[in-house]
Amino acid sequence: MGGTFDPIHYGHLILAETAYDRFGMDKVLIMPAGDPYFKVERGVSADEDREAMTRLAIEGNPHFEFSDLELKREGDTYTVDTLKILKEQYTYDDLYLIVGSDTLFQMEKWYKPQEIFQMATILSSRRNIPNAELEEQMDYLRSKFGAKIVNLYMPNIDISSTDIRDKVKHDMSVRYFTPDCVIEYIKEHQLYK
């Protein structure tokens, strides 16, 4: 499960745990994006801050493993390249890519989407998108790319990193949005001010 994780929050963690449980995974790699080319316009927090918050948030969960694979790579990071590396490391394992359903409407524009869909099964959570619209998009990607996409049913956790950053910027509480250890890190390092 990749993401900018700026900051990581309970929606991310519940999604990862749900995927782990429902699909009998060995583990879920939690991987902050290195240089997310699609978020250049707003900029992201420093890699070390996103790494620290992510490590703090998953600490103690034996199902999760932190991966700095994308953080260590130079330049723009693309999901297709990450999956190729993981395919080499986990030759005999099935790979799953855990995403929010809003991502399904962007993936066609990603770098080499057809290869992404060939290498991994996409596990998509429903996120503020009507079922009919989501099913239509999933069918479209299956038809066009032969994508393996599974709708990952879970509670709709309407939390976003954008909202958290905005609340912090305006001195509002983010308690219950993200783990306390992440909130403390944000305060200590004066992020999002």
N, C-alpha and C positions, 0 to 999 in steps of 0.2 A: 504494500500500500504506500504509494508515494503521495507527496503533496508539498506545498510550500511550508505548511505548518508554521504560520506566522501570525499567531501562535497555534500550536496544537490544542484541541479542545475535546470536550466529552463526546461530541458528535463523531469525531474521527475515531476515538477509542471504542465507542459502542459499535460502530460499523466494523472495525477490525475484529473485535471480540465475537460479534455475530457471525461474521464470515468464518472465523476459526471454528466455532461450534457447529454451524450448519453443514460445513463441508469436510469436517474431520481432518483439518490441515495439521501438518507437523508443526508449523509455526507460521507466524505472519511477520514478514520483514517490514519494519516501519522505516521508510526512507525519505528524508527531506530532499526536496529537489535542489539540485546544484545551482544552475544558472537558468531559471525558468524564463526562456526567451519570450513567452507570451505575457509576462508581467513586468516587462522592462519599463513601461510607462509609469508605474507607481513606485517601482523599486521595492526591494524586500529587505528585511532586517539582515544583519550580518550572519553568515553561515554559522559562526560559533554560537551565536545567541539562539538560532533556530535548533541547532544540534543540542545545546544544553537543555532547552525547554522540552524537546522531544524525549531526550534521555530521562529527564526527571519524571515526565508524565507516564512513561512505560515501565519505570523501575518497579521491580517486584512482580511483574506479570510474566510468568514463565512461558506464556503463549507467544509473547512478542520478543522480537530481536531487533535491535537498532542496526541499521545499515547506513554507512557513510559512502556507499558506492557512488552516488551522484555528486555528493559534496566534494569528493576527491578529484573528480574529472574536470579537466580544463574546458573552458568555453561553454557554449550552449549544450544543455543536456537534453537528449531525446529519449523517450520511452522505448523506442525500438532498439536503441543501442544498449540500454539497461537490460532489456529482456534477453538480448543476445548473450550478454555476459552471464546473466543468471542461468540461461539454458546450458551454457558450458559448465557452470558450477554445479548445477542440479540436473545432470543429464537425464536421469531416469525418473524425475519427478514431474508431475503436472504443475504448470504455473497458472496462477490466478492473478488477475489485476483487479484490485478493489477500487471502485470509483463511485462517486455520487452520480445520480441519474442525469444531472445537468451536464456532466462530462460527455455523455453519449451524444449530445448535440454538437460537440466540438471535435470529437475524435476523427471525423472524416477529414478535417483540416490539419491534423497532426502530421508530422513527418513519417512517411511510409506506413500509413494506417493498415494497409493490407497485410504487412508483415507482423504488425502488432496482433491483429486478429488471428493470425496463423499460429503464433507462439503461445498465446495465453487465452484462457477463458476469462471473460469479463464478468465480474460480479458487480451488479449495479444496485445501489440502494435508491429507493424512491425519495426524491427531495423536491417537494413543492411543485410537482408536475402531475397533471391529471393522468390517470392510468391509461386512457385511450391514446393520448398523445405519446406517452412513453412506450406503449406497446407498438405503436406505429413506427417509431424511431428504431426500436429494437428489430422489428421485422425488416425495415429498410437496410440496416447494417448487415443483418444476416443474409439478405438477398444480394446485396452489392458486393460484400467482402467475404461471405461465408463465415461470418463472425459467430463465435459461440458466446452467447450472452445469457446470463441468468439473472432474473430479478431477485434480489436479496431482500426478502421481506423483513422489516424491522420497524421499530417505532420511528416516527418522523421526529427527529431531533433538530429543531430549527435554530441551530447555532451556527454562526459563521465567524471566521477569523476577522473579517472586515468589521463586523459588529463589535467584536471584542476590542479591536484597535480603536474604533471610534469611541466606545465607552471609556476606555482608559484615557484617551485624549481629552475627554470632557469630564474627567474625574468622577465617573460613575462606577458603580460596583460591577465586577464581573464574577462575583462569587457564584458558584454552581454552573458556570459556563466552561470553566477549565479547572484542572486540579489546583489545589491551594499552593503546591510547590511551584507551579508555573506562575501563578499570581505573584508569589513572593519574588521570583526571578525577575518578572516584569518590573516590579516596584524597585528592586535593588539596582537594576541596570537602567532604570528610567527609560524603558522602551515605550514607543508610541506617543510620546509627549510632543 
